[in-house]
Amino acid sequence: MSSKEKIVLTGAGSLQFGLGTVGNILASEVLRGSTITLHDIDQKSLDMVYQSCQSAIDKKKLDFTLETTTSRSDALKNATFIINSIEVTPRFELWEMDFNIPRKFGNKQVYGENGGPGGFFHSLRVIPPILEICSDVQKICPNALFINFSNPMSRVCLAIKRKFPSLKFVGLCHAIAAAQIYLPQLLGVPFSKLKIKAGGLNHFAAVLEVKYRDSGKDAYPEIRKKGPEYFRKITAFDVDLVKYMLEKFGYLFYTPDSHIGEYIQWGWEVADFEKGQEFYRLYKATTLSTGDTMRSLIKRGKGARLVRPDPERAIPIIEGILTNSNHEELTVNLPNEDIITNLPRDLVVECPGIINKDGIHPVKLGDYPKGLAGLLRNQASVQDLVVEAVLTKSKDIALQALLVDPVVDSATQAEKMLDEILRLQSDYIQLE
């Protein structure tokens, strides 16, 4: 079957996001005949992505219509799916401010992207432009599904839920891929032989159940027995905190120390801080060098070879809705309508999801393990105030959000870091 959808990519000027997502669309038989609309505010980057994607379509004589525009209203007209991955630029320069300024005043945050004070400053910067996009979606194409990849995922999605409660949206993140690496190595079986159930908060979530598909046997006793030694031997990733959480709380978190540690007040003491920083430096260098290589290839007329599928799950979800697949996605981010019963309902949580013609349906997880639920409830309170600060543009509430965050342990530090961020990022964050 084929379906004539209109799929809009916002933030399409990002080479990795734009080319990978279009690569997934072009590989889809279900989506043949559809229109792909590339939207970004950066015309130059947009032109490069368009050139590459059109070349890929032409070379393979594929049945897709490709459009490009810097006009959001034009992009959204008649859209059926919107895939969002915007980031405020200059990305790495701002990210490093988010990380370094709190530490300058004595804060011990371990990363600074999604949680802690750095995650808060990131939220203040990126949520407002995403809400502007959602406002236009609600006006122009209210029946479309908004698929969000932008971080900080939980906070972005909670803001969407509160500001536009009728908007159809889902948040997607590939963090679960770590569990797909850890578990086969730990248990000595392919991932396809395992049935897992996982969730929590994005970047702060655990594998809650692992069973062998053939026997139905619980694999967690083996994971708890073998896990600490397995993680002790890993040198490629920052997993000291992953190991500690497994030992002390009994569950396997599927993000590295640099992510988990953002949410825990004692995370700095356990996490492999240097390995986390090494990961950031490598990620930055790889992203920048890959971008340079891609731009060079595009300028030489070889951009079509860059338009290839990536592992992200937006297109399989769109296909599942259109074909009524009833397949299960390992993780999606959705409003907590009794998905995790011992966390607040006014929260967006990560959980498995069933995909069919009626949309994306959460698989309910019930009560979260008590100790872990305590840590997640701390973050629910922080996220409540973070989103309130964004929606009200209130500096007073922004300070409260910092003072409630368990990662912030000094009122003086909180006030100083907030003042300095507001001064240095005044072009991006406006509070009253």
Summary of the structure (lengths in Angstrom):
residues: 432
radius of gyration: 21.4
end to end distance: 52.9
largest distance: 62.2
contacts: 1532
relative contact order: 0.14
helix: 51%
strand: 16%
